[in-house]
Amino acid sequence: MIEKMKKYSFVLYHLDYRSFLERLQELGMLHIIRQTSEKTDELKQNSEMIKEYLECIRSLKKKVSDAPKPQSNLPAKTLLNNINKAFAEKENLLRTKETLVKQIWELSPWGHFDYQMLEKLRAGGIKVKFHQVPKSQFKDAWQKEHAVQIIGERSGTLYFIVLYTGEDPALEADGFGFHQESLKELEANLKATEARIEDIETYFTDNAAMAIETFESEIARLTTLYDFEDASLQGLSEADNHVMVLNGWIPISKEAALKEFIEREQVIHFAGEPTEADNPPVHLVNGRFAKLFEPISKMYMLPKYGEFDLTPFLAPFFMLFFGFCNADMAYGLIIVALGWFMKRKAKNEAMKSLLTLVMFFGAASVIMGFIFGSLLAYDMKELPGVGKMILVRDDNQIFNLALLLGVIQILFGIAIATAKKIYQSGFMHGVSSIGKFLFIAGVSVFGAGQLKVDVSAISSYASYSLLAGLVLIMLFNKPGKNPIINILGGLWEMYGIITGFFGDILSYIRLFALGVSSAILGFVINSVGGQMLGIPVAGPVIFFFFMILGHSINIALGGLSGFVHPLRLTFIEFFNNADFNGPGLEYKPLSKS
């Protein structure tokens, strides 16, 4: 749910303004109403420094090791400069290494030879020329006519030298120009370069954890300064700059603490309820279960203030859809165990919350796996005792169940939209939505009959529901308007309802496709693994590792699809039918990081 907000305005003497802000930041409850987006030089500088620290942290996280963290008395900025210099040096060394490797590769066919010997030969009147030519183009006549010595061959290319005293032999072969450094010198440079790169990597691994901790602390300090400086610009100057007026929002659950603070500070203030022109920030307050799903709803956007928070309503459906896509008891238990293990290792509370959510997803997979009768992709329907308890027995029932869940979620979304309209605008504005609910419920029953589901017990009620819904849509879609306008508007609305419903319900076939494809892939893995058991001696070992690898890949693919596709069903089908309205402004109180 969205917590109610109260608006507070503070009237301050201009000399007391900044000291009041400091104490308000200590309190950490008031969301400051922004009056300007102006940025001072100090704000820009702090923002740039925060970005630099964050970029460095991202790079260092790949270098963290289990080695004990060293102590450092260096200021954060000096440490940042040292690390950035090390990164820059490493980049230059890597480019140097790349050049050296290329040069060594070019010289390697000639081997290690004495450059001074070439000088001695030239001093004695003997000249040496180096050539390279594709092997197919080398002519044997060259060896008969000239002093030719083949040095080596690589990748179909011959490398040879020609010794001569008179004119330069005109051979149809490419000449070869040597680098200023010998192969031995290049190899020594490469070794020194690699050693220096290794030293820098050791510096990173030894100091990464300490540097990250230092930088995170500095980011918190800079963020606090940034927020304070930004908040100081949001006051309205009055009475020839002698008076400052600061406005902000406070959740009603924290209002008592703010009042106590105001009484202690003896500040002139005014409090009031939000008006239609205001845009209060949104502070979500949910129970322990629904709160786990807040990161998912925030991936889309926050609802506007005064709207319904759909997080508690999407939570059970999202869990169920994930379980549908990964309907296997063993897969679910593995996901639960993985989430539990990683949660024990996690230190960040937000990460612990996400891993708890992963465990719930795994539990949903266990439940749906039992309903579908799947254990590590093996069919449980034939097991004595257990087989009779399996509810879904074939692919047709899986298909129908996917559509049934879609209908339930769509109708649930329409019910939420109806309640919202009645709550916000009065009962008459929700009558058309009631009609939409009844009409779609009736259509769904008749549609189930087309899928060979026995609906004889409720088909007559479905007819009444369909007709009643049609009447309510046609006559009450525009309360207070001319009946003819209502009917014309109702025809247009019916077109949108029919096309929208069938488009929405078909989207839920994805659940069927993903659930069945995961089961088929698991079955194939088991089948291939079973064949490997027939391999003499090594068969059981190969079977074991193949099953682990195959099912691990299937779980990873199922986890990805089981998260992405429920996201689409939630954000497009459910949110649209629930008449979601956003985006809302997130509640961010002025506080110390």
N, C-alpha and C positions, 0 to 999 in steps of 0.2 A: 504494500500500500504506500501511498504518497503522504508523507507527514505534512500537517498543516503548518503554515508559516505566519509569523507576526512581523510587521514592519516597524522598525524603530528609527527615529531620527534624533540625533544628538546635536545640541547647540553649544559650541565651545569658544572660549576666548582664543584668539589665534596663537598666542604664545603657549597655551596649554595643549594645543592640538596634537603635536607629535608625541608628547609624553603620554597623553591619553591613548593614542594609537599603540604605543608600546605595551601598555597595560592590557589593552584590548587583545593584542596579539598573544599575550601570556594566557589570557582567558581561553582563546581559541574556539569561539562559538559563533561569531557574527560574520555573516556573508555580506561583504561590502557591495553596495550598489554602485556599479561603474558609471562615471559621468564623462570619462574621457579615455581615449586609447593612446594618448600622448606618451612617448617614451623619452625619458631624460638620458643623457650620456651615461650616467651611472647604471641605469637600467639596462641599456644596450650592452655595456661592458660586462655586467654580471651575467646577462643572457649568453653572451659569447663564451664566457669562461665556463659556464655550466655545460654548454655544448661540447667544449673541448674535453672537459673531464669525462662526460658521458661517452664520447667517442673513444677515449683512451681506455675506459673501463670495458667497453665492448671488445676492444682488441686484447686486453689483458685477460679476460675471462677464459680465452682459449689457452692461456699459458699457466693457469693455476695448477699447482701440484700439491701433494700431501706433505711437503716439507714444512717444518716449523716456521712460523712467520718471524722474520727478523724485526728488530726495533729500528726506527728511523727518527732522527730529530730534525730532518729536513722539512722546511715549510712545504705545503702541498704544491704550491706553484713551482718551486725549485725542483721537486720530485717529478712533476709533470714535464718540465723542460728536459730533465735528464732522460726520462723515458721516451719522450718524443724524439730527442736526438738519437737515442739508441735505435728507434724504429727507422728513422731517416738513414742512419748509417747502415742498417741491415738492408734496406732497399737498395742503396748504392752498391753494397757488397754483392747482393744477389745479381744485380746487373753486370757487375764486374765478373762474377763467377760464370754467368751465361756467356760473356764474351770470351773468357779464357777457355771454357769447354769447347766452344766453336773453333777457336784457334788451335787447340790441341788436336781436335778431330781432323782439322785440315792438315796438320803437320805429321800426324801419327804414321801415315804410310811411309814417310821417309826415315822414320826411326831416329835414334839419337846418333848424330854424326858430329865430327869435329869441324866447327866452322873455321878454325885456324888452318886446317889442312887445305881448305879451299884457297886461302890466301897464299899458302906455300906453293900450290899448283899453279896459281896465276903468276906468282913470282918466277916460276920456272918456265913460263911460256905456255903452260897448258891451261886451256879455258874449260869451264864446266857449265853446261846448260841443263836445266831441269825441265822435264816435260810430263804432261799427263794426256792420255788419249783413251777413248773407249777401246776395249780389247779387240773388238771386231774390226777396228780401223787401223790396228797396228800392222805394219808391213815388215815381213821377215828380211826384206832387202836392206832395211835400215841397219840391221846388225852386221850385214856383210860389207856395206859401204862405209860405215862409220863405227867409231868406238862407242857402242851403245851397251849400257848395263841396266837391266830391269831391276828396280829396287823392291817393288811390291805390287800387290793388286788388292783392290777393294771395290766391292759392288760393281764389278764389270769394268772397272777403270784400271788401266796399267799406269804405273808411275816409273819413269826411267830417266837416266842421265846420259848426256852425250859429251864425250871428251874430244876436244879438237885443238889444233894449233894455228890453223890458217883461217880461211873464211868460215863464217857462221853457217853450219849446215841448215839448209832450208827444208825442214820437215813439216809435214802437214799434221802438226800436233800442237796443243795449247802449251804455252810456257807457264811456269809456276813461279810466283813471287813469294819469297819468304818474309816472315815478320821480323821485326828488329830483334826479338828475343828468340832464343833457341827453345826447342821442345822441353829440354830439361828445366830451363828457367821458367817457362810457362807452367809446368807441372808443379814447380816449387811455389810459384805465386798462387796457383789454385789451392794447394795444400794450406798455405798461410791464410788465404781468404776464407776457406771452409772452417779453419780453426777459429778465426775471429767471429764468424757467424755463430759457431757453436758457443763461444764465450758470451755473445749477446743473448742467445737463447737461454743460457744458464742464468744470466742476470735477470731475464724476464721471469723464469720459473721460480727463482729464489725470492723475488720481490713482488710478484704479481698480487698475491693475497694481501700483503701489507699495503701495497699501493692502492688497491681497490678499496680497502677499508678507509684509508686516508682520504681518497677522493670522494667517497660516499659521504664522509663526515663533512668535507668541504662543500660538497653540493648542497647538503642540508643547511649549512651556514649561509651560503650564497642565496639559496631559495628563500630563506627567512628574511634576509636583507632585501631581496627583490620584491617579495610580497609586501613588506612594510613600505618600501619606497613607492611601489605602485599604489598602495592604499592611500598614502599621503597625498597623492594627486587627485583622489576621488572626492575630496571635500569641496563643498560649494562655498565660495567666498562671498560674504555679505558685509554690509555696514562699512564700506570703504576698507575692506580687507581686515577689519578688526574682529570679525566673527566668522567662524567656520561651521558649516552644517554637514554632518556626516550621516548617510542613510544606509541601512542594512537590514538583512532578514535573519530571523532566528527561528529554529523549529520550536514548536510549543513545548516539547519535552525538555528543552534546555532553557526555557524562558525564566524559570524560577532562579536559576543560577545567574542569569544576566541581570535580573532585578536586584538580586543581592549585591552584585558588582556595582550597579548604578547607585544604589543607596550608599554604598561605601565610598564611592567616588564623588557623590553629590553633584551629579551632572544633570543639566537641564535636558529633558528628553520628552519625546512624544511617541506613543505606540498606537498602531492601528491595524485593521484587517486589510488583506489584499483587495484591490479593486480590479475591475475588468481590464483597465488600462495597464495594470502592473503585469510584470512577468516574473513572478517569484521563482527562486531556484527549487529544484526537485531533490528531496531527500527521501530515498526509499527505506522503508522500515518493514522488514519481513521476518517471518519465523526462521528457525534454524535450517529447515529443509529448503524453503523457497529462496532463502538468502544465497544458497549455493548456486542458484541459477541466475543471479543478478548479472554476473559477467556476460552471460549469453544474451540477455535482453539488452544490455548496454552495447553489445556489438552492433546492434541495429541503431537504436537511439533511445534516449530517455523520453518518457511521455511528457506532455505538457502538464504544467501545474493545473490541478482541477480535473484531470482525466483519471482513468483507471490504470493502475499499475498491473500489467498483464503477467508479471513474473510468476505469481503463485498459480496462475491458470495454465501457463505453458509448461510448468515444471513436470507434472505427471505425464503429459503427452510426450514431451521430449525424451524422458526416460523410457517410456514404452516404445517409442519409435526406434531408439538406439537398440533396445533389446530385440525388436523385430528384425533389424538388419543383421544382428549377431546372435541369432537364436540358437545357442548351443550352451549346454550346461558347463562343459569343460572350459570353453572359451571364456564364459562369464567368470568362472572361478579363477582363471588365470589373470583376468583383468582386475578382479578384486584383490588378489594377492600382490600383483604388481603395484597397484595404487597404494595398498597398505605398506608395502616395503619402502616405496619412494617417499611416502608421507613421513615415515620414521626418520628418514635422512634429511628431509626438507627443514629449513630453518625459518623461511619466510612464511608468515601467516596466510598471505594470499595464496601462495603455492600449496600450502596444506589444505586450504579450502577447495582448490581445484582438484587436488588428488582425492579428497573425500567425494567430490562429484564423480570422479572416475570410478570410485568404488561402487557408487550407486548405479552407474551405468553397467558395471559388471553384474551387480545383483539383478538388474532388469534382464540382462542376457541369460542369467541362470533361470529366471522365472519363465521367460519366453522359450528357452531351450527345453524346459520340461513340458510346456504346453505343446510344442512342436515335436517332442520326442527325439531330441538330438543330443548325443553325448560324444564329443570329439568326432562329429560327423557320422557316427554310427547310429543306426535306427533303433530306438528303444521300444518300438511298438510290438515287437515280437517277444520281448522279455516277459517271462512268467510273472504274474502279479502286477508288475509296473505297466505293462503294455495296455492294460484296460483303463489306466488312469490318464492316458494321453488324450487330450481334447481334440487336437487338430490332426486329422489322419491322412490328408492328401493335399495336393497342390491347389485344387479347386477351393478347398476350405481356407487355405492360406490367402488366396486371391480375394475371396469374399471377406475375410477378416480385415485385410488391408483397406478395402472399400468401406467396411463398417466403421473402422476407426476414423477414416476420413470424414464420413457423415457425422459421426459423434463430435469430432473436433469442430467441424464447420457449424453445426447446430449450436454447439457450446459458444463459439465466437459470436453468432447472431444473438444468442441470449444475452451475452455481455453487452453487445451494442445496444440491445433493446433496453436493458436496465440503465445504461448510461444515458440514453435519450430521455427516458422517463425521469431520471434523477436530475438531469440538467435542465430539461425544457418542459416537463409535465407529461402526464399520462397520454394525452392525445397525440403527442409527437412520437410516441413509441408504438402506437397501434399498428402502423404499417409494418414495423419490424416484427411485431407479433405475427402478422399475416405472413411475412416472409418465412418465419420459423415454421409455421403450420404448413405452408405450401411445400417447402423443401422436405419436411418430414413425410408428407404424403407422397411426394414424388419418389423419395428414397424407398418407401415400402413397396411401391409398385415396381421400382427398379430391381429390388431384391427378388421379387417374383420372377422377373425376366432371367435372373441368374439361377433359377430353379430352387430358390429357397422357399420353404413352405410359409406363406404369409396369410393363409386362409383365415386364421383366427383374428387378424387385425386389419384385413383388407377393407372391410366396410367402414371402420373407424378412419382409415387412411383416406377414404373418399371424402368423408366429412371434413377432415383436416385440410385436404387440398382445396375443396370448395370454399371453406371458411377463410383460408388464407388468401385465396384469390379475391374474395369480396373485400377483405380488409385492405389489401394492397391497392385495389382499384378505387376505393372510396375515401381512404384516409392517408394517402401518401403526402398530401399537402393540407394539413389541418387549417380550417378557416377559409379555404379557397372555394371557388365555384365548383359544383359537382362535375361539370363538363371538363374543367381544367384538371380536376382530380382523376377523372377517367383517362384523359389523354396522357397525363403524367404517369398513371398506373400502367398503361400499355408500354410506355418507354421503360419503366422500372421492371416490368415483367421480362422484357427482352434482356435487360442487364442481368436479372436474377437467373434466368434459364441458361444463358450462355456462360455466365460466370460460374454457376454451380457445376455444370458439366466439365468446364475447364479445370476447376479446382479439384473435383473428385477424381479426375483422371491422373492428377499429380500424385495421388496416394498409391497408384500402381507401382511407383518406384519402391515402396516398402516391400511389396511382393517380389519384385525383380531382384532387389538386393539380398533379401533373405534367402531366396531360392538359389541365386548364383553363389552365395557363400556356402550353402549346403552342398551344392554340386561340386564346387572346387574342393571342399573337404572330403567328399566321397572319392573324387579322383585321386587325391593324395593318399587316402587309405588303400585304394585299389592298387596303385603303383607300389606303395610301401609293402603291401601283402605279397606282391610278386617278388620283391627283393628278398623276402624271407627264404625263398628257394635257392638262393646263392649259397654254395657250400662254404662252410666255416665262417666266412665274414658276413653272411646274410643278416643275422640278428643285429650286428653292429651297424651295418649300412642302413637297415630298416629303422633303427633307433634315431640316428642322426638325420635321416631323410624326413622322418615324421616330425621331428622337432623343427627343422628348417621349413618344411612345407606348411605346417600349421601356424608357425610364427608369422610367415608371410600372409597367410589367410587372415589371421587375427589383425595384423597391421592394416591390411586393405579394408577389412570389415570395420575397424575402428574409425578409419578416415571417412568411409562412405556413411557409416552410422552416425557420424557427427555432422557432416556437410549437408546431407539430404534432409534430415530433420530440421536443420537451420532454415532451408528453403521453405519447407512446409510451414514452419512457424512464422517466418517473417513475411511470406507472401500470402499463403492461404489463410492462416489463422488470424494474423494481425489485420488483414484486409477485411475479413468478415466481422471481426470484433470492433471495427471502426477505430483503429488505433490512430491517435493524433499526436504528433511530435514535430520537431524535437524540443525537449525541455532543457532548461539551463541547470547544469549540475551544481548542487550545493557545495561550495568550497569556502569554508570559513577562514578568516584571517587567523593564522596560527603559526607556531614555530614548528618547523619541519623536524 
